[in-house]
Amino acid sequence: MPALKERSRKAVLLDDPVMAALVQAAGRYALRIQSEREPFESLVRAIAHQQLSGVVAQRILDRFCALYPGTAFPTPAALLATPPESLRSAGFSFAKIRALHDLADKTRAGVVPPGDTLREMDDETIIERLSSVRGVGRWTVEMLLMFQLGRPDVWPVDDFGVRNGFRLAYGLKQMPTPRALREFGERWRPYRSAAAWYLWRAVDLHRAGELPPPRRPAPRLARRTKRRGASAH
């Protein structure tokens, strides 16, 4: 069955000559899934990373976890019992502390379910439930769907890396709008997570000077939305 899925995914992606060249340059699809984490932990980590570099966010998370010796990661109840000044000393802003408290409250109330329950829910239901948490938007939940649950058809059109990868791979002068990218990505159903992964790789290949040149003129849809103007996420 995995081999069949691999062939099906390749058939969908390789039908597009630009994506086919990108697949050849980037190699086998290798999205790393961290399925062992509970949604609470994943969302705490996501909140910590918002608007910060990965290095700075990890330092904050290390100091945060050090507040709870003897445990791999604190529970919602432990977080709620932590004085705000301790969370501030770890490096969280007041806005992020409010988001963490709301996340802990909603986890204890069942709005944010445990991982086993979450895996039984469909993508849009998960997005609706989890994005009700303060400070957690659709993009954050989409990353959880991809990297924790391994969902195959997530299409994060607001992701800067995906949009920039598309611009580079397809030879556009400006960023495609999320709406244009959403329309264009319909051709890659039901494997849009793989398409997103390869567009992230397009950015890496571009930096290394190894990105294949576009094999066809810029897509009509992207060219049309470009004239309307696009903003970076």
Backbone bond lengths (Angstrom), bond angles and torsions (degrees), N, CA, C in turn:
res aa  C-N    CA-C-N  psi(-1)  N-CA   C-N-CA  omega(-1)  CA-C   N-CA-C  phi
1 M - - - 1.460 - - 1.526 113.12 -
2 P 1.381 120.62 -45.22 1.461 119.69 176.79 1.520 112.70 -58.21
3 A 1.352 117.03 -38.97 1.461 120.21 179.30 1.524 110.77 -64.72
4 L 1.332 116.19 -38.14 1.461 120.40 178.36 1.523 110.44 -65.00
5 K 1.329 116.50 -43.15 1.461 120.06 178.65 1.519 110.67 -62.98
6 E 1.350 116.27 -38.65 1.459 120.26 178.99 1.517 110.66 -62.49
7 R 1.325 116.83 -43.83 1.464 120.44 179.32 1.525 110.85 -65.51
8 S 1.339 117.26 -41.06 1.459 120.98 179.58 1.520 111.12 -64.21
9 R 1.334 116.11 -42.63 1.461 120.25 179.19 1.527 110.51 -62.43
10 K 1.314 116.56 -44.39 1.457 119.95 179.56 1.517 111.42 -63.80
11 A 1.326 116.58 -39.16 1.467 119.89 -179.43 1.522 110.63 -61.13
12 V 1.335 117.12 -40.86 1.464 121.20 179.93 1.527 110.57 -67.36
13 L 1.329 117.12 -45.29 1.458 120.83 -176.35 1.523 112.40 -73.96
14 L 1.323 116.97 -38.41 1.458 120.12 -175.15 1.518 113.29 -74.01
15 D 1.315 117.09 -10.05 1.458 120.43 177.06 1.527 111.29 -68.47
16 D 1.324 116.54 -19.12 1.462 123.05 177.19 1.530 107.45 -99.36
17 P 1.335 119.73 118.80 1.469 120.77 -175.18 1.524 114.13 -61.99
18 V 1.345 117.90 -33.73 1.460 119.94 178.05 1.522 109.97 -68.74
19 M 1.321 116.78 -46.15 1.452 120.46 178.62 1.531 110.66 -65.80
20 A 1.323 117.03 -36.01 1.460 120.27 178.69 1.525 110.83 -60.83
21 A 1.330 116.86 -42.82 1.460 120.35 178.20 1.526 110.70 -66.39
22 L 1.327 116.38 -36.55 1.460 121.12 179.29 1.530 110.61 -67.22
23 V 1.326 116.32 -41.96 1.469 120.36 177.27 1.522 110.32 -60.48
24 Q 1.325 116.62 -43.61 1.461 120.43 -179.82 1.532 111.32 -63.18
25 A 1.328 116.45 -39.63 1.465 120.10 -178.27 1.523 112.63 -74.55
26 A 1.333 116.86 -36.94 1.466 121.02 -174.79 1.519 113.05 -86.06
27 G 1.324 117.45 -24.01 1.456 119.99 -179.71 1.513 113.18 90.19
28 R 1.305 115.33 -165.84 1.457 121.38 -173.33 1.530 112.16 -65.64
29 Y 1.316 115.20 141.27 1.463 122.39 176.66 1.522 109.55 -58.80
30 A 1.338 116.34 124.61 1.464 119.69 -173.63 1.521 110.98 -141.82
31 L 1.315 117.00 55.86 1.455 121.27 176.41 1.530 109.21 -69.53
32 R 1.334 116.49 124.50 1.463 120.66 -178.80 1.528 110.07 -88.66
33 I 1.306 116.20 120.23 1.463 122.19 -175.59 1.530 109.53 -103.07
34 Q 1.329 116.58 133.44 1.461 122.92 179.29 1.523 108.69 -110.36
35 S 1.299 115.80 70.28 1.459 121.53 -171.52 1.522 113.40 -73.55
36 E 1.343 117.72 -12.46 1.465 119.30 -175.31 1.528 112.45 -77.89
37 R 1.306 118.63 -15.77 1.455 120.62 -178.02 1.522 111.82 -78.84
38 E 1.325 114.99 144.40 1.454 120.68 172.23 1.531 108.92 -79.09
39 P 1.332 117.99 152.85 1.469 119.99 178.98 1.527 113.16 -54.62
40 F 1.338 117.30 -37.49 1.461 119.89 179.33 1.522 111.11 -57.52
41 E 1.308 116.74 -48.52 1.467 120.03 -179.78 1.522 111.35 -64.51
42 S 1.323 116.78 -43.62 1.465 119.92 -179.81 1.524 111.70 -59.65
43 L 1.333 116.65 -40.77 1.462 119.97 -178.23 1.525 111.95 -74.99
44 V 1.339 117.66 -33.89 1.471 119.50 173.29 1.519 109.36 -59.47
45 R 1.316 116.40 -45.66 1.468 120.96 -179.65 1.531 111.08 -64.72
46 A 1.322 116.04 -38.62 1.468 119.67 178.81 1.523 111.09 -64.70
47 I 1.326 116.86 -42.28 1.469 120.89 178.30 1.524 110.24 -62.48
48 A 1.329 116.86 -41.03 1.462 120.55 179.55 1.525 111.54 -61.92
49 H 1.329 117.07 -34.57 1.463 120.93 -175.98 1.531 113.77 -81.69
50 Q 1.315 117.61 -12.41 1.462 119.62 -176.29 1.525 111.46 -60.47
51 Q 1.340 115.69 126.08 1.468 124.19 175.19 1.525 113.18 62.31
52 L 1.329 117.39 21.02 1.459 121.22 177.92 1.522 109.78 -131.04
53 S 1.317 116.42 156.91 1.459 119.54 173.16 1.516 109.52 -70.35
54 G 1.317 116.14 159.03 1.460 120.38 -179.86 1.512 112.82 -59.90
55 V 1.335 117.21 -37.24 1.471 121.28 -178.42 1.526 110.35 -66.52
56 V 1.320 116.69 -47.31 1.469 120.52 -179.12 1.526 110.38 -64.49
57 A 1.329 117.24 -44.10 1.465 120.77 179.80 1.518 111.20 -61.25
58 Q 1.317 117.59 -39.88 1.468 120.01 -179.33 1.525 111.20 -67.05
59 R 1.318 117.32 -35.71 1.470 119.65 176.27 1.527 110.83 -63.07
60 I 1.326 116.22 -41.71 1.467 120.15 178.06 1.525 110.21 -62.96
61 L 1.337 115.97 -43.75 1.467 119.49 179.61 1.523 111.72 -64.85
62 D 1.319 117.49 -36.88 1.473 120.28 177.63 1.522 110.66 -63.63
63 R 1.339 116.54 -43.55 1.472 119.72 178.21 1.527 110.69 -67.18
64 F 1.345 116.30 -36.58 1.465 121.05 178.04 1.525 110.65 -62.30
65 C 1.315 117.16 -49.27 1.470 120.45 -179.32 1.528 111.69 -65.07
66 A 1.329 116.94 -30.27 1.462 120.21 178.86 1.525 112.00 -66.50
67 L 1.323 117.32 -16.68 1.469 120.61 176.49 1.526 111.64 -70.85
68 Y 1.324 116.96 -13.45 1.464 121.40 -174.39 1.528 109.32 -127.01
69 P 1.322 118.23 70.57 1.472 120.99 -178.02 1.527 111.29 -62.48
70 G 1.319 114.47 144.50 1.463 119.73 177.83 1.504 114.48 88.86
71 T 1.334 117.63 -2.07 1.463 120.94 178.04 1.522 109.32 -128.20
72 A 1.336 115.87 146.83 1.459 119.66 179.11 1.525 110.75 -70.75
73 F 1.343 115.84 -36.19 1.456 120.85 178.63 1.518 107.49 -157.33
74 P 1.338 117.76 140.21 1.471 119.82 -176.00 1.528 112.66 -68.24
75 T 1.319 115.80 154.85 1.458 122.18 174.04 1.521 109.43 -83.58
76 P 1.334 117.84 164.73 1.463 119.35 174.36 1.521 112.88 -55.82
77 A 1.337 116.96 -40.80 1.468 119.94 -179.89 1.519 111.28 -63.58
78 A 1.331 116.67 -40.46 1.468 120.17 179.38 1.515 110.86 -65.25
79 L 1.318 116.78 -39.51 1.464 119.78 178.86 1.530 110.24 -63.48
80 L 1.337 116.37 -44.71 1.461 119.77 -178.76 1.526 112.16 -64.56
81 A 1.335 116.96 -27.29 1.462 121.15 -179.99 1.526 112.74 -83.50
82 T 1.303 116.80 -5.83 1.474 121.39 -177.80 1.525 109.81 -82.45
83 P 1.330 117.67 127.95 1.472 119.66 178.69 1.530 110.83 -59.17
84 P 1.318 117.79 138.93 1.470 120.82 179.47 1.524 113.05 -54.37
85 E 1.347 117.13 -34.50 1.462 118.82 -179.52 1.533 111.45 -65.02
86 S 1.337 116.88 -29.32 1.463 119.46 176.70 1.525 110.65 -70.19
87 L 1.325 116.29 -39.46 1.466 120.08 176.79 1.523 110.68 -67.16
88 R 1.325 116.12 -35.80 1.467 119.59 176.20 1.522 110.53 -64.92
89 S 1.316 116.54 -40.27 1.464 119.76 -179.09 1.531 111.24 -66.44
90 A 1.332 116.42 -25.70 1.460 119.95 176.33 1.524 111.35 -73.82
91 G 1.332 116.48 -20.80 1.458 119.73 177.13 1.512 115.13 120.74
92 F 1.338 117.96 1.14 1.465 120.07 179.40 1.521 110.73 -78.84
93 S 1.322 116.33 138.75 1.462 121.11 174.14 1.519 109.23 -74.07
94 F 1.335 116.15 167.11 1.461 119.66 177.98 1.534 110.66 -62.13
95 A 1.334 116.89 -37.84 1.465 120.14 179.58 1.524 110.82 -63.94
96 K 1.320 116.66 -40.57 1.464 119.51 179.81 1.530 111.58 -71.75
97 I 1.311 116.54 -32.59 1.470 119.12 176.31 1.526 109.71 -63.97
98 R 1.332 117.34 -41.50 1.465 120.04 176.75 1.533 110.29 -62.60
99 A 1.323 116.61 -38.82 1.470 120.08 177.97 1.527 110.92 -65.86
100 L 1.321 117.38 -41.19 1.467 121.06 178.94 1.529 110.94 -63.96
101 H 1.332 116.55 -41.83 1.467 119.95 178.68 1.539 110.85 -63.90
102 D 1.320 116.55 -42.08 1.466 119.45 178.65 1.522 110.55 -64.88
103 L 1.327 116.96 -40.24 1.464 121.03 176.97 1.530 110.86 -61.21
104 A 1.327 116.57 -45.51 1.463 120.02 179.58 1.523 111.15 -63.51
105 D 1.329 116.96 -43.27 1.469 120.82 178.34 1.531 111.05 -60.76
106 K 1.329 116.81 -46.42 1.456 120.45 -177.18 1.531 111.97 -71.98
107 T 1.318 117.06 -25.92 1.462 119.46 174.72 1.525 109.93 -70.50
108 R 1.316 116.34 -44.52 1.470 119.79 178.49 1.526 111.71 -65.42
109 A 1.338 117.08 -30.66 1.470 121.17 179.80 1.522 112.45 -82.40
110 G 1.342 117.59 -8.47 1.457 120.46 178.95 1.514 114.83 91.13
111 V 1.327 116.96 -2.19 1.468 119.20 176.73 1.524 109.38 -63.48
112 V 1.328 115.95 -43.46 1.467 121.72 170.33 1.524 106.20 -95.10
113 P 1.319 118.13 104.72 1.462 120.56 -174.11 1.523 112.63 -80.95
114 P 1.319 117.55 166.72 1.464 120.40 173.96 1.521 110.67 -67.35
115 G 1.319 115.44 165.51 1.454 120.65 -174.77 1.516 114.50 -57.73
116 D 1.327 117.92 -41.86 1.468 120.62 -178.43 1.520 111.47 -61.77
117 T 1.329 116.22 -38.02 1.469 120.01 177.95 1.517 110.91 -71.63
118 L 1.324 115.43 -40.98 1.465 120.25 -178.15 1.532 110.75 -60.33
119 R 1.314 117.22 -38.33 1.471 120.71 -177.03 1.523 112.88 -64.80
120 E 1.327 116.98 -19.61 1.457 120.53 179.23 1.528 112.59 -88.32
121 M 1.319 117.68 -5.69 1.462 121.91 -175.77 1.520 110.29 -96.01
122 D 1.336 116.39 152.65 1.459 120.09 177.54 1.521 110.31 -80.19
123 D 1.320 116.21 164.12 1.463 121.77 -172.17 1.525 112.86 -57.55
124 E 1.319 117.62 -50.10 1.459 120.10 -175.25 1.520 112.23 -66.45
125 T 1.327 117.35 -34.23 1.463 119.97 176.29 1.517 110.50 -65.01
126 I 1.328 116.28 -41.18 1.464 120.81 177.71 1.524 110.35 -62.80
127 I 1.323 116.85 -44.65 1.469 120.40 179.72 1.521 110.54 -60.74
128 E 1.333 116.80 -43.87 1.464 120.55 -179.68 1.523 111.30 -63.93
129 R 1.330 116.72 -43.57 1.467 120.58 -177.68 1.525 111.55 -67.44
130 L 1.313 116.72 -50.64 1.460 119.88 -171.88 1.523 112.64 -76.44
131 S 1.317 117.69 -29.88 1.459 119.17 179.75 1.529 112.05 -75.76
132 S 1.330 117.33 -2.42 1.465 120.32 172.26 1.522 111.31 -75.74
133 V 1.332 116.98 -12.67 1.463 121.61 178.31 1.527 109.28 -75.55
134 R 1.289 116.03 136.40 1.471 121.24 178.86 1.529 109.73 -56.34
135 G 1.316 116.58 130.63 1.457 120.77 176.85 1.508 115.16 81.43
136 V 1.329 117.91 1.67 1.470 121.42 179.79 1.525 108.23 -113.88
137 G 1.312 116.30 114.38 1.457 121.03 -179.84 1.518 112.36 -105.42
138 R 1.300 115.69 -176.17 1.465 121.40 -176.57 1.531 111.72 -59.36
139 W 1.335 116.70 -42.87 1.466 119.44 -178.28 1.528 111.05 -59.88
140 T 1.322 117.11 -43.37 1.465 120.70 -179.91 1.521 110.72 -59.71
141 V 1.324 116.59 -42.89 1.466 120.09 -179.60 1.532 110.16 -69.67
142 E 1.323 117.13 -36.07 1.466 119.75 177.43 1.524 111.05 -61.57
143 M 1.328 117.11 -37.90 1.469 119.60 177.40 1.531 110.53 -65.59
144 L 1.321 116.77 -37.79 1.463 120.14 176.39 1.525 110.55 -64.49
145 L 1.324 116.65 -41.92 1.463 120.62 178.86 1.523 111.01 -59.43
146 M 1.320 116.37 -40.39 1.459 120.30 -178.05 1.520 112.01 -76.86
147 F 1.323 116.45 -53.15 1.461 120.72 -166.88 1.527 114.49 -90.37
148 Q 1.332 117.71 -16.37 1.467 119.32 175.80 1.522 111.66 -107.98
149 L 1.314 116.39 -44.49 1.465 119.72 -176.57 1.521 112.71 -93.95
150 G 1.316 118.04 -13.66 1.457 120.98 178.12 1.515 113.80 65.31
151 R 1.334 116.97 32.87 1.463 119.42 -178.85 1.537 109.70 -69.37
152 P 1.325 118.07 136.10 1.473 121.03 -170.59 1.520 115.82 -83.75
153 D 1.337 118.46 -14.74 1.463 119.08 -170.99 1.529 111.89 -125.67
154 V 1.323 116.47 47.67 1.457 122.00 177.11 1.532 107.74 -95.87
155 W 1.313 116.64 133.52 1.468 121.40 -175.36 1.527 108.86 -130.06
156 P 1.361 118.00 88.08 1.467 122.45 -174.31 1.527 112.26 -81.46
157 V 1.313 116.08 80.99 1.466 120.54 -172.77 1.532 112.82 -71.52
158 D 1.329 118.39 -13.21 1.461 120.92 176.81 1.523 112.07 -90.56
159 D 1.316 117.28 -2.65 1.465 121.02 -178.16 1.527 109.86 -74.78
160 F 1.331 116.65 125.90 1.458 120.57 -177.89 1.525 111.27 -61.53
161 G 1.334 117.25 -41.71 1.454 120.25 -178.76 1.519 113.04 -63.16
162 V 1.332 116.92 -40.63 1.465 120.73 178.03 1.524 110.26 -65.02
163 R 1.300 116.72 -44.98 1.472 120.23 -179.76 1.527 110.87 -65.58
164 N 1.338 116.68 -42.03 1.459 119.78 179.71 1.528 110.96 -68.21
165 G 1.327 116.89 -38.78 1.460 120.22 176.75 1.513 111.91 -62.15
166 F 1.331 116.33 -39.80 1.458 120.53 176.85 1.529 110.04 -63.86
167 R 1.323 116.75 -44.67 1.473 120.69 179.07 1.526 110.97 -57.61
168 L 1.325 115.95 -45.59 1.459 120.42 -178.12 1.524 111.88 -69.11
169 A 1.334 116.43 -46.26 1.463 120.58 -175.89 1.518 112.04 -65.32
170 Y 1.337 116.46 -36.20 1.458 120.28 -175.64 1.528 113.12 -99.25
171 G 1.335 116.73 5.48 1.448 120.60 174.32 1.505 115.37 68.57
172 L 1.347 117.28 35.07 1.461 120.78 178.02 1.525 110.51 -85.82
173 K 1.312 116.96 150.27 1.454 121.32 178.13 1.518 111.80 -83.50
174 Q 1.321 117.51 -26.54 1.460 121.80 -179.75 1.521 109.75 -129.17
175 M 1.313 114.55 165.78 1.460 120.70 179.58 1.528 111.21 -66.12
176 P 1.331 118.27 138.10 1.469 119.17 169.35 1.523 109.14 -70.57
177 T 1.302 117.45 148.33 1.462 119.92 174.91 1.527 109.11 -73.36
178 P 1.331 117.16 157.24 1.463 118.73 174.85 1.530 112.50 -55.49
179 R 1.330 117.06 -38.19 1.459 119.57 -179.86 1.526 111.46 -63.50
180 A 1.348 116.76 -43.80 1.456 120.22 179.09 1.523 110.74 -63.86
181 L 1.330 116.01 -40.68 1.458 120.19 -179.65 1.524 110.90 -66.84
182 R 1.335 116.13 -37.37 1.468 119.79 178.32 1.533 110.38 -62.05
183 E 1.323 116.54 -43.81 1.469 120.37 179.40 1.530 111.28 -65.67
184 F 1.312 116.24 -45.19 1.463 120.35 -177.93 1.528 110.94 -64.08
185 G 1.326 116.22 -37.52 1.456 120.61 -176.26 1.510 114.85 -69.59
186 E 1.330 118.51 -10.72 1.460 120.50 179.07 1.528 111.51 -57.72
187 R 1.323 116.94 -29.29 1.475 119.95 -178.48 1.526 112.51 -67.64
188 W 1.333 117.13 -16.79 1.463 120.48 -176.58 1.529 113.15 -100.28
189 R 1.327 118.01 3.46 1.465 118.55 172.93 1.519 109.39 -60.57
190 P 1.314 119.32 144.55 1.475 129.53 -1.17 1.532 112.75 -99.34
191 Y 1.336 116.42 36.47 1.466 121.12 -176.91 1.527 111.40 -125.95
192 R 1.318 116.69 41.56 1.453 118.92 -176.11 1.524 113.14 -73.23
193 S 1.329 118.22 -20.17 1.467 119.52 173.44 1.529 110.09 -62.23
194 A 1.329 116.27 -41.19 1.462 120.29 178.27 1.528 110.27 -65.77
195 A 1.335 117.02 -40.21 1.465 119.86 177.78 1.524 110.50 -60.60
196 A 1.339 117.06 -43.01 1.462 120.78 178.11 1.523 110.63 -61.99
197 W 1.333 116.55 -42.88 1.467 121.07 -179.54 1.530 110.40 -60.36
198 Y 1.316 116.75 -43.68 1.463 119.46 179.79 1.525 111.79 -69.00
199 L 1.304 118.52 -32.28 1.462 119.66 176.34 1.528 111.15 -69.55
200 W 1.326 117.72 -34.04 1.468 119.65 171.20 1.527 110.71 -61.83
201 R 1.329 115.55 -40.56 1.473 119.66 178.21 1.524 111.07 -65.49
202 A 1.340 117.08 -29.12 1.468 120.00 178.44 1.522 110.56 -59.70
203 V 1.322 116.91 -38.58 1.468 120.71 178.04 1.520 109.47 -64.72
204 D 1.331 117.96 -44.01 1.465 121.53 178.65 1.524 111.02 -62.08
205 L 1.328 116.53 -43.98 1.461 120.70 -179.77 1.527 111.25 -64.66
206 H 1.325 115.98 -38.02 1.472 120.01 178.29 1.528 110.49 -62.32
207 R 1.316 116.25 -44.16 1.466 120.05 179.46 1.525 111.42 -62.32
208 A 1.334 116.01 -33.59 1.460 120.60 -179.64 1.528 112.62 -86.07
209 G 1.332 116.55 -0.76 1.458 120.31 -177.99 1.514 113.55 71.29
210 E 1.350 117.01 26.29 1.458 121.14 -174.99 1.525 113.29 -119.85
211 L 1.331 117.37 10.54 1.463 119.86 -178.72 1.531 109.79 -77.02
212 P 1.343 117.62 126.84 1.471 119.53 178.36 1.519 110.91 -62.34
213 P 1.327 118.19 144.09 1.473 120.10 176.08 1.519 109.73 -68.12
214 P 1.331 117.88 152.31 1.473 120.22 179.20 1.529 110.71 -56.30
215 R 1.337 116.25 138.72 1.456 121.17 -178.18 1.519 112.78 -97.49
216 R 1.329 116.72 8.76 1.457 120.46 176.88 1.521 108.38 -160.01
217 P 1.326 118.52 163.65 1.475 119.52 178.16 1.521 111.55 -58.55
218 A 1.328 115.72 159.00 1.465 120.25 179.18 1.519 110.48 -55.68
219 P 1.347 118.32 140.66 1.468 121.37 -178.71 1.522 112.08 -56.67
220 R 1.319 116.40 142.19 1.467 121.10 -178.74 1.523 111.23 -59.88
221 L 1.326 116.83 -41.79 1.461 120.13 -177.38 1.517 110.85 -62.25
222 A 1.333 115.71 -47.99 1.460 119.49 -178.71 1.514 110.84 -64.84
223 R 1.353 117.63 -36.28 1.448 120.53 -179.87 1.529 110.53 -67.05
224 R 1.345 116.34 -37.61 1.460 120.52 -179.87 1.529 110.91 -66.90
225 T 1.345 117.69 -44.44 1.465 120.78 -179.07 1.513 110.45 -70.52
226 K 1.328 117.33 -26.01 1.452 119.76 179.40 1.524 110.21 -63.24
227 R 1.329 117.98 -38.79 1.455 120.82 -179.56 1.527 111.52 -66.21
228 R 1.340 115.84 -27.05 1.457 118.99 178.15 1.522 112.04 -75.87
229 G 1.322 115.45 -20.68 1.464 120.17 -178.57 1.502 111.34 102.88
230 A 1.324 117.06 141.04 1.463 122.27 -179.39 1.514 108.66 -137.33
231 S 1.312 115.76 145.60 1.465 120.27 178.69 1.500 109.45 -116.94
232 A 1.337 117.03 145.39 1.451 121.68 -179.94 1.520 109.82 -79.03
233 H 1.341 115.14 145.59 1.467 121.03 179.22 1.521 108.77 -84.41
